[in-house]
Amino acid sequence: MKDNVKSGALTEVTFFILLSLYTPRHGYAIMQFIEEKTGGRLVLGAGSLYGALNTLTEKGWIGPYGDSGGRTKEYCITPEGKAIAEKELQRLTELTKIAAAIVEEGK
Amino acid sequence: MSKVKIRFFAGFIESQTKWLNSMSAKGYRLVKTGKMRYVFEECEAGKYAYAVEYVGDKSFKEEENYKEFLEDMGYTVFYKNMNLDFSPFKITFRPWAEKGGKISSNTKRSTYNKELLIVEKERDGKPFELHTDNEDLANYYDRLSVPWVYGCFLFLLWGILAWPFMPVVCVAGAGALLCGTFFGRARHKIKQILKNNELEE
């Protein structure tokens, strides 16, 4: 999972994990969210998800939600993570705008 | 009715995975693991899928965290040893491990004899893979390859020390070769994965 911090480009997995955590979710729910939203195109293995969650927690983009008194650990996006997601959305919007214009012209 | 099988796969992780899956296909589900003992119970044929993962480089706490995470995903997780217990004083050094996992001894809170995790999932029609992200997969094989280098050197050292007592030298040579092969295989996997990654991008 290499996220290009400079340009703001995130990997698809990272972006989807951030988006899924606008609502607090545990690991299994994150996996389901991604599968559902991509219609099963993007399937994430539990080991890869675990690694990604740890990396994003270290970066401070997501954090644990509530006390983990309940056995299943839940995660939630942090304000920093939200800022990153918003920036990515902006970048993608710009990109699609440019792409749409060029592709339309080339028709 | 339960069924006991005696097997030892050492570092042959893929063979172990295949074997467990073939047992499941025959209608046996794993219920308990020992050093070389596998206890199965009858189940609907092919109901469960298995994955085996190397975690010997993790600290005890990290391994527990990971196991818990997998259990939260709804999987059943078993510990499995990768080595037979030949080290004196029940202690092993793992210079390749992360902080907290370097010295592994036979105490409760340790990764001793828990180098592998066997993960069981109820089949849902999709393939069962723990690592799907190419970068993460390459990273996993990288972690997996390192211990073999140490193993290779240990065998070579053993062979040199035993020189010229040929029987031991031969065994050590074979051991070194085997370790080297495992290392080579892991590196080869990484190369393939990185190549795939480029193609996808």
Chai-1 contact restraints between the chains, C-beta under 6 A:
chainA,res_idxA,chainB,res_idxB,connection_type,confidence,min_distance_angstrom,max_distance_angstrom,comment,restraint_id
A,M1,B,E135,contact,1.0,0.0,6.0,A-B,restraint_1
A,G27,B,F69,contact,1.0,0.0,6.0,A-B,restraint_2
A,G27,B,D72,contact,1.0,0.0,6.0,A-B,restraint_3
A,G27,B,M73,contact,1.0,0.0,6.0,A-B,restraint_4
A,Y28,B,M73,contact,1.0,0.0,6.0,A-B,restraint_5
A,L44,B,T132,contact,1.0,0.0,6.0,A-B,restraint_6
A,G45,B,E129,contact,1.0,0.0,6.0,A-B,restraint_7
A,G45,B,L130,contact,1.0,0.0,6.0,A-B,restraint_8
A,G45,B,H131,contact,1.0,0.0,6.0,A-B,restraint_9
A,G45,B,T132,contact,1.0,0.0,6.0,A-B,restraint_10
A,A46,B,L70,contact,1.0,0.0,6.0,A-B,restraint_11
A,A46,B,M73,contact,1.0,0.0,6.0,A-B,restraint_12
A,A46,B,L130,contact,1.0,0.0,6.0,A-B,restraint_13
A,G47,B,L130,contact,1.0,0.0,6.0,A-B,restraint_14
A,G47,B,H131,contact,1.0,0.0,6.0,A-B,restraint_15
A,S48,B,H131,contact,1.0,0.0,6.0,A-B,restraint_16
A,S48,B,T132,contact,1.0,0.0,6.0,A-B,restraint_17
A,S48,B,D133,contact,1.0,0.0,6.0,A-B,restraint_18
A,S48,B,D136,contact,1.0,0.0,6.0,A-B,restraint_19
A,Y50,B,F69,contact,1.0,0.0,6.0,A-B,restraint_20
A,G51,B,D136,contact,1.0,0.0,6.0,A-B,restraint_21
A,T72,B,D72,contact,1.0,0.0,6.0,A-B,restraint_22
